[in-house]
Amino acid sequence: MSLVKTTCITLVVLSLLAYPSCKKQETPAGAPGMAGAAQKAKMAFVADGFIVHPQQVSNKIVSQGRLAANELVNIQPEINGKITRLHITEGAAVTKGTLLVKLDDADILAQMQKVTAQRQLQVTTEQRQKKLLDINGISRQEYDLTLTQIKSYDADLEILKVQLEKTEIKAPFSGIIGLRNVSEGAVVSPSTVITTLQQVNPLKLEFSVPEKYFADIKKGQGIRCAFAGLPDTILGNIYVINPGIDAATGTLQAKAKINNPSNRLSPGQFANVEILLSAKPRAMLIPSQCVIPGTRFKQVATYKAGEVQMKQVTTGNRTESEVEIVSGLNFGDTVLVTGIMQARDKGKVQLKQIVNAPSGNTTK
């Protein structure tokens, strides 16, 4: 028993002596981890910068639009009739006044012959009655009745002439014939669309711009258009502007004329439109990726003395790669163009290079 008791006391003493030693070993092991986390928190991320400087730019408004025929009409008859001749070639160019369709006019010609004969009879009667009237052989009333009958036949002939003209359908303007919907020999009515005629030189370009540009759009203003499949841009001029804003969309509707002498363009074609405004000699443009959109405002991350400074900005016009800053920045500010997702206000940042340095990339 004495041996067991002595052994137990010895084990307890050894355990107490070992505890401080273990505690000392744990503390150094944990210290480097805490120091590493603190060091990591203070590490700066690397980013490229862009120095804001004044640029002379041609201000423009970017929009989209579609081409429409300068003139478009459905070729339809004004009267019922049977097509006797069809002078229509689909896709062919025709000039104003070209005969396109001829309707059967036999009935109208027969009526004209009948009325002409009746009129001639009344003319002969009038000549005979005139002699009798001179010698008081008939009353003035009887003679006037004959004159009235002649005038009535003249009116009937005029009506028939108009009907005869309507049997010939001519091109109202020069243009391109569309698809044909009927064949020769078909019986048509005023509701029948025989074909279409479009004037494609010049073309109309219909587009809209946000209402904030209402004061910037003027009649006669130049525009520049880009079309899919065409390497060059096409110029045009605004010829009409809707005086009112579309309440549903908040946009201003306008139309421009586009010359199309070689028929490279077609009605319905989509266009990217640039409306050319006056030039700004000191515009503030930065790369589009620098702007951080938000629910209430937009921000830009700037660099100053190794720290990030987040600045609220107001943007203006855009190009394909740049955006205009209206307020929030000053000339000479350095904005971050990379590492933007890591940027936090007053966070550390190391500037690797200035992407728009005059003599190449400059490290800071």
C-alpha angles and dihedrals in degrees: 000000000000090000093051093048092050091050093051093050090050093053092050092051092049091050092052091050092050096050098072089047092054091047091053091051093052095053098059090046092057098042098071091052093053092046091049092053092050091047091049090051090055095046116116122228120228121244142162121243138213121206113221111230134162117273131188107231136169105242115228142168117229119214143145130241147163132238121241132186114268087228127012128180138167112233103230133156120247093213138035115265151124120271109241098170129022115193097181128127112182112241093010124135116240133184128231112283096023112147108244105167135017120198126201108277101176095109093049093048090050091052090049091053090050095049091045091054092048091049092049089053091053091048090055090048091050092053091052093045091049090062091047091048090054090059093038090251092139136021123264090239092059091050093048090052090058091050090051090052091053091051090049091054089048089055091048090053091051090052091050091048089055090049090049091052089053090060087071116067111197133185108268091206140000113280150109123302116234131208118318117237101184139040134227110281095033119134109233138187134198089273093058116105104210095180141314133258122207131186106215101175109095106019130203119236112205116198143146136219132198114275092245087075093056093112093046098057117085136175110260093026116146123246135188122215133195122199131193111260095019117102096201133057124247123224126218144158133239110245103172136024124192106243092219136059118243102247093203097054103019091231137126116234120219140165132213134191118239120191114229107178096153095041092240090141129061135201111264094032117141119238137191105222131205117190108205115227132178117297121258112219095197108032121160110225128172132174111282093236090064093071115089110204120218138180093255106017145357126253140199126203111228131189124231128162095335095313136101118242116191113212129190112230141187116221131210133179122000136213128193092277108011140054129207117239111214097180140355100061136069130214108268095035116131114225125194116246098179133035089034093141089060094048117116126171110271090004119142118260134176115212111222101183146340106243095201099042110144094232097040131281114341124201119222 
